Structures are given as structure tokens and as C-alpha cells.
Amino acid sequence: MIRKIIHIDEEKCNGCGLCAEACHEGAIDIVDGKAKLVREHFCDGFGDCLPNCPMGAITFEEREAPAYDAEAVKASRRKMQKHAAGHGCPVSRLQQWPCQIKLLPTKAPFYEGAKLLIAADCTAYAYANMHEEFMKGRITLIGCPKLDAVDYTEKLTAIISENDIKSVTIVRMEVPCCGGLERAAKNALQASGKFIPWQVVTISRDGRILD
């Protein structure tokens, strides 16, 4: 059948893998340092991968391709989850989407009665047990004030003020730029006028909890 599907320009691709991470269907793999559409019947044609490509290597095209097979995608996910569970592999503890502070709404059902985790982007990569130790049982809000170049105080204040938040855990790196995230969270707690239990956990660059 003729349908819309993605096209990856291998000349432009730098093999960063961001498109493969963004593809919820698992249609893309990194092969020999390049992104490849290896499962055409997994590609739904929505293009979640497009905005994540920093090289502009992904475009849409209409061509002969097998139909999108939603059942095959679901079966593949179930197989991967079963394999992970059987081998003691960690599972994701992310409870909501989106998780970026800039993208999150200020009011949503998942905030009600929630324990908030406000974490710097890098912490999930530096601290190996991030999902089990910090994300499990919490609503996760992530951001980097240096890269986003914003003050999160107003957004965090609204989230804390307008919802039934039970606690706040701030996880940051030891580097100075993470101070902006900690300050914004503390200022938001103060501005909310609520008395909510909170804590700050600092991760070292080699993946240890410092305090």
C-alpha cells in the first residue's frame, strides 16, 4: 500500500539515537552508527522522531510500505517487558507524561495527592538507581535551568499551589548550574504558602549521593 512513512537520510544522520528513543513503536534502531527504519510495519507515520533529530535527517515521504501493525507493536512491547522481568531488569517508574517542567500542565489529575520529584536532567544518567529509589511512587518533573534558560519558580509555584501535593523531593547534581533548580523549587514552596515536607538530595558526578 502507498502511505506516509518516515525517511532517514543516512548522509545527515550522526547516529545520536535520539530518534530511536523518541519512537514509541520501536521502529528505529541504530545500525553501524546510523539510524535505520528497520521495522516499517511498526512506523505509524506520526513522526514523533522528527523533532528529536538535531541533524534534520528525518522527513516524511509517501511510498509503498506495509501497513502499520498496531498488534505487532503491542506484542513486541509485551515480549520486551516479559524478557526484562524474567532477567531482573529494571522497569520504568515514570507515572505520567510529559515529564519536562516546561511541558507539564499546572493542573492535572495525576498531581492530586502526589509526591513530587523535581529532578535535574542529568541525575537520571549519573545515578543508576534513579527509577527505583526516587521516581517510584512519585510524579516526576525534570528540567535544566541552564539549558532551558528559564526560571521554573512560577510554574512550580502554580503546580504546588493548585494541587494537593503531599511532599517534594529535589534531586540535583553537585554542579553549580543545578543550584537554579533547587532555588526555584524552594522559592515555589515558600510562595505557595503551604507547609509541605521537602528534602534535597545531591548527586556527585561519579554517581554517589552526597547528602
C-alpha positions as CSV (number, residue, x, y, z in Angstrom):
1,M,0.0,0.0,0.0
2,I,1.0,3.6,-0.5
3,R,1.2,5.5,2.8
4,K,3.0,8.2,4.7
5,I,6.2,6.9,6.4
6,I,9.4,8.4,7.6
7,H,12.6,8.6,5.6
8,I,16.1,8.8,7.2
9,D,18.9,10.5,5.3
10,E,21.9,8.5,6.3
11,E,24.3,11.2,5.0
12,K,22.9,13.7,7.5
13,C,22.4,11.2,10.4
14,N,25.1,11.4,13.1
15,G,23.9,8.3,15.0
16,C,23.0,10.1,18.2
17,G,20.0,7.8,18.7
18,L,17.5,10.4,19.8
19,C,15.1,9.4,17.1
20,A,15.2,5.7,18.3
21,E,14.4,6.9,21.9
22,A,11.6,9.1,20.7
23,C,9.9,6.3,18.6
24,H,7.4,4.8,20.9
25,E,6.8,1.9,18.5
26,G,10.3,0.7,18.3
27,A,10.6,1.1,14.5
28,I,14.1,2.6,14.5
29,D,17.4,1.0,15.5
30,I,21.0,2.3,15.4
31,V,22.9,0.1,12.9
32,D,26.6,0.6,12.2
33,G,26.4,4.1,13.7
34,K,23.4,5.2,11.7
35,A,19.6,5.4,12.4
36,K,17.6,3.0,10.3
37,L,13.9,2.3,9.9
38,V,14.2,-1.5,10.5
39,R,10.5,-2.3,11.1
40,E,8.4,-0.4,8.5
41,H,5.2,-2.1,9.9
42,F,6.0,-0.5,13.3
43,C,6.1,3.0,11.9
44,D,2.7,4.7,12.4
45,G,3.6,7.7,10.3
46,F,3.0,10.3,13.0
47,G,6.7,11.3,13.2
48,D,7.4,11.6,16.9
49,C,11.0,11.1,15.9
50,L,11.2,14.2,13.6
51,P,11.5,17.0,16.2
52,N,14.1,15.0,18.1
53,C,16.6,14.8,15.2
54,P,19.2,17.5,15.7
55,M,20.5,17.0,12.1
56,G,17.2,17.3,10.3
57,A,17.9,13.8,8.8
58,I,14.2,12.6,9.1
59,T,11.4,13.6,6.8
60,F,8.1,12.2,5.7
61,E,7.6,10.5,2.3
62,E,4.7,8.6,0.7
63,R,5.7,5.3,-0.8
64,E,4.9,1.6,-0.9
65,A,5.2,0.2,2.6
66,P,3.5,-2.4,4.7
67,A,0.5,-1.2,6.7
68,Y,1.1,-0.1,10.3
69,D,0.6,-3.2,12.5
70,A,-0.6,-2.0,16.0
71,E,-0.9,-5.5,17.2
72,A,2.6,-6.4,16.3
73,V,3.9,-3.3,18.1
74,K,1.9,-4.3,21.2
75,A,3.2,-7.9,21.0
76,S,6.8,-6.6,20.8
77,R,6.3,-4.4,23.8
78,R,4.9,-7.3,25.9
79,K,7.7,-9.5,24.8
80,M,10.3,-7.0,25.9
81,Q,8.6,-6.4,29.2
82,K,8.4,-10.1,29.9
83,H,12.1,-10.5,29.0
84,A,13.1,-7.6,31.3
85,A,11.0,-9.0,34.2
86,G,12.4,-12.5,33.7
87,H,16.0,-11.3,33.8
88,G,15.6,-9.0,36.7
89,C,16.0,-5.9,34.5
90,P,14.8,-2.6,36.0
91,V,11.4,-1.2,34.8
92,S,10.4,2.4,34.3
93,R,8.8,4.1,37.2
94,L,7.6,7.1,35.3
95,Q,4.0,7.6,36.2
96,Q,2.9,10.4,33.9
97,W,3.7,12.1,30.6
98,P,5.1,14.7,29.8
99,C,7.7,15.0,32.5
100,Q,9.6,18.1,31.4
101,I,8.8,21.1,33.6
102,K,8.4,23.3,30.6
103,L,5.8,21.0,29.0
104,L,3.8,19.9,32.1
105,P,0.4,21.5,32.8
106,T,-0.1,23.3,36.1
107,K,-3.3,21.4,36.8
108,A,-3.8,17.7,36.2
109,P,-5.4,14.7,37.9
110,F,-2.1,13.0,38.4
111,Y,-1.0,15.8,40.8
112,E,-3.8,15.1,43.3
113,G,-2.3,13.5,46.4
114,A,1.0,13.2,44.7
115,K,4.5,13.2,46.0
116,L,6.6,15.3,43.6
117,L,10.1,14.6,42.4
118,I,11.8,17.7,41.0
119,A,15.0,16.4,39.3
120,A,17.7,17.8,37.2
121,D,18.0,16.2,33.8
122,C,21.5,14.8,34.4
123,T,20.6,13.0,37.6
124,A,18.9,10.0,35.9
125,Y,22.1,9.4,34.0
126,A,24.5,9.9,36.9
127,Y,22.6,7.9,39.5
128,A,22.0,4.3,38.4
129,N,19.1,3.6,40.7
130,M,17.1,6.7,39.9
131,H,13.9,4.9,39.0
132,E,13.6,2.6,42.0
133,E,14.9,5.0,44.6
134,F,13.5,8.3,43.6
135,M,10.9,8.0,40.8
136,K,8.9,5.1,42.2
137,G,5.7,6.3,43.8
138,R,6.3,9.9,42.7
139,I,5.3,12.3,39.9
140,T,8.5,13.2,38.1
141,L,9.3,16.7,37.0
142,I,12.6,17.2,35.2
143,G,14.5,20.2,33.9
144,C,17.7,22.0,33.5
145,P,17.7,25.8,34.1
146,K,20.9,26.2,32.2
147,L,19.7,24.6,29.0
148,D,16.1,25.9,29.2
149,A,17.3,29.3,30.3
150,V,14.2,29.9,32.4
151,D,13.3,30.3,36.0
152,Y,11.0,27.5,36.9
153,T,9.7,29.3,40.1
154,E,6.4,30.5,38.6
155,K,5.5,27.1,37.0
156,L,6.4,25.1,40.1
157,T,4.5,27.5,42.4
158,A,1.4,27.0,40.3
159,I,1.7,23.3,40.4
160,I,2.2,23.2,44.2
161,S,-0.4,25.8,44.9
162,E,-3.2,24.5,42.7
163,N,-2.9,20.8,43.6
164,D,-2.9,18.5,46.7
165,I,0.8,17.9,46.8
166,K,1.9,15.7,49.8
167,S,5.7,16.1,49.6
168,V,8.5,17.4,47.4
169,T,11.9,15.8,46.8
170,I,14.5,17.8,44.9
171,V,17.3,15.8,43.3
172,R,20.2,17.8,41.8
173,M,23.8,17.3,40.7
174,E,26.7,18.8,42.6
175,V,27.5,21.2,39.8
176,P,26.7,24.9,40.3
177,C,24.1,25.2,37.5
178,C,21.8,22.8,39.4
179,G,21.5,25.5,42.0
180,G,18.9,27.2,39.9
181,L,16.6,24.2,40.0
182,E,17.0,23.9,43.8
183,R,16.3,27.7,44.3
184,A,13.3,27.6,42.1
185,A,11.8,24.6,44.0
186,K,12.4,26.2,47.3
187,N,11.0,29.6,46.2
188,A,8.0,27.8,44.9
189,L,7.4,26.0,48.2
190,Q,7.6,29.3,50.0
191,A,5.4,31.2,47.5
192,S,2.7,28.5,47.7
193,G,2.0,29.3,51.3
194,K,1.8,25.6,52.1
195,F,3.7,23.6,54.7
196,I,4.8,20.6,52.7
197,P,7.6,18.1,53.7
198,W,10.6,18.5,51.4
199,Q,14.1,17.4,51.0
200,V,17.1,18.0,48.8
201,V,19.4,15.2,47.6
202,T,22.6,15.9,45.8
203,I,24.3,13.5,43.4
204,S,28.0,13.6,42.7
205,R,29.4,13.5,39.2
206,D,30.5,9.9,39.8
207,G,27.0,8.8,40.8
208,R,27.1,8.9,44.6
209,I,24.6,10.5,47.0
210,L,26.4,13.3,48.8
211,D,23.6,14.4,51.2
